Amino acid sequence: MRERLTRVFKAFTYRDFRLLWAGAFTSSVGTWMQTVAQNWLILTMTGSASMVAFAAFLQDTPFLLFSLFGGVLADRRDRRRILLLSQVVQLSTAFLLAGLILTNRVEVWMILVLAVVVGFAQSFGGPAYQALVPTLVDREDLPNAVVLNSIQFNLARVIGPVLAGIAFYKLGAAACFGLNGLSFFAVIVALLLLKRGAPTGAASGSVFDNLKAGLAAVHEARSLRGLIGLAFVGSFCAFPLVTFLPVFARDVFGQDAKGYSVLLAAFGTGAVCGAIGTAGFGHVKRRGALAVTMQMTFGALMVGFGLSRHPWLSYVLLFLAGAALMIVFAMFMTLVQQNVDDALRGRVVSVYSLAFRGAMPLGNLTAAFLARLMPAPWILVGNGTLLLLVGLTVLLRNNRQGVASL
């Protein structure tokens, strides 16, 4: 038992990884508090499920435009400084929103504009963060570090909505935004205390030459292309489930913001359990095939959730869906990180992030359009069915060079 726990939490033996993990976890809790407050605020101000999805689309859209350049910058400049600047921008927008709410001046268009600003900061901070994490541990512990990094985000997904529910009811929406602003100081302090990690990217030459080199590295690796394609489809289809949770809470189950936070917590708890299980897999063979199978499992669970009208059954389905999705994306990211040289890490990770994060706004925009034509539950049923069909196709067409053989 002790040996298994040591294997599961091996990356925590590295001081700098522990520091960054703790800082990122604190910030992620704040971010989820703001996400809950923002979604519920928009829904109550507009009464539109489509507007909730549109806001999520706007926040993720900058990734489509700037994340590749964020990857280039992560390979050319000090990744820690890029992250620091990103945190300061996000901190400022959180405090600004809190102030607007406190002074009763907030309008929907202001929330949407600041969501774009946050997305812009994340498009540069995200690749820098993902490129920095592997430099904090030895290569043999990289898979464990990737999974533990996923755990902090999904543990925050559990704690953040719970704290948001309490803060929203006791103190109001402004408290959620203000606490998120404070949470960024944890990341800033952690970054300033780091001793390990490549301080400056090694790439030289023009920005566009660097960008072409990164794209060429992905194009030449069949397995990377397959992983990126699957990540795009998975993200496009999966995240409308989370986006539509406030709609399910209000329209399907007749609940309020507290009910919404419970739905989010069920999904996040499952994700944490899935990540912990993945961290203990060790040197499991054929991670790609397992990831594809789990993506199909997630699709089936999404169909079940879309059809369910019983809250407790829906909680169970969300828990299992969170676990399945966490296993999928943790394995995808591990395979990407293990198959790239550090000199190209920022650029390759940015391409993966573009597929993964960039598919979110496209999926949410499509969901927003479809929400005008049909109920949200049927949209999830359709997305889940598509994931099942894509996974089945990949497994049937699997060959020795495909992603499923990794």
URLINZI-V310061 format. One record per backbone hydrogen bond with DSSP energy under -0.5 kcal/mol. CO is the residue of the C=O (numbers start at 1). NH is the residue of the N-H. If there is no record, write none. Layout:
BEGIN
CO,NH  CO,NH
END
This chain:
BEGIN
1,5  2,6  3,7  4,8  5,9  7,10  9,12  10,13  11,14  13,15  14,18  15,19  16,20  17,21  18,22  19,23  20,24  21,25  22,26  23,27  24,28  25,29  26,30  27,31  28,32  29,33  30,34  31,35  32,36  33,37  34,38  35,39  36,40  37,41  38,42  39,43  40,44  41,45  42,46  43,47  47,49  48,52  49,53  50,54  51,55  52,56  53,57  54,58  55,59  56,60  57,61  58,62  60,63  60,64  61,64  61,65  62,65  62,66  63,67  66,70  67,71  68,72  69,73  70,74  71,75  72,75  73,76  73,77  75,203  77,201  78,82  79,83  80,84  81,85  82,86  83,87  84,88  85,89  86,90  87,91  88,92  89,93  90,94  91,95  92,96  93,97  94,98  95,99  96,100  97,101  98,102  99,103  100,105  100,106  101,104  107,110  107,111  108,112  109,113  110,114  111,115  112,116  113,117  114,118  115,119  116,120  117,121  118,122  119,123  120,124  121,124  121,125  122,126  124,128  125,129  126,130  127,131  128,132  129,133  130,134  132,135  133,136  134,137  138,141  139,142  141,145  142,146  143,147  144,148  145,149  146,150  147,151  148,152  149,153  150,154  151,155  152,156  153,157  154,158  155,158  155,159  156,160  157,161  158,162  159,163  160,164  161,165  162,166  163,167  164,168  165,169  166,170  167,171  167,172  172,175  172,176  173,176  173,177  174,178  175,179  176,180  177,181  178,182  179,183  180,184  181,184  182,185  183,186  183,187  184,188  185,189  186,190  187,191  188,192  189,193  190,194  191,194  198,79  206,210  207,211  208,212  209,213  210,214  211,215  212,216  213,217  214,218  215,219  216,220  217,221  218,221  220,222  221,225  222,226  223,227  224,228  225,229  226,230  227,231  228,232  229,233  230,234  231,235  232,236  233,237  234,238  235,239  238,241  239,243  240,244  242,245  243,246  244,248  245,249  246,250  247,251  247,252  248,252  248,253  249,255  256,260  257,261  258,262  259,263  260,264  261,265  262,266  263,267  264,268  265,269  266,270  267,271  268,272  269,273  270,274  271,275  272,276  273,277  274,278  275,279  276,280  278,281  282,284  286,290  287,291  288,292  289,293  290,294  291,295  292,296  293,297  294,298  295,299  296,300  297,301  298,302  299,303  300,304  301,305  302,306  303,307  304,308  309,311  310,314  311,315  312,316  313,317  314,318  315,319  316,320  317,321  318,322  319,323  320,324  321,325  322,326  323,327  324,328  325,329  326,330  327,331  328,332  329,333  330,334  331,335  332,336  333,337  334,338  335,339  336,339  337,340  341,344  341,345  342,345  344,348  345,349  346,350  347,351  348,352  349,353  350,354  351,355  352,356  353,357  353,358  354,358  355,359  357,360  357,361  358,362  359,363  360,364  361,365  362,366  363,367  364,368  365,369  366,370  367,371  369,372  370,373  370,374  375,378  375,379  376,379  376,380  377,381  378,382  379,383  380,384  381,385  382,386  383,387  384,388  385,389  386,390  387,391  388,392  389,393  390,394  391,395  392,396  393,397  395,398  399,402  402,405  403,406  404,289  406,287
END
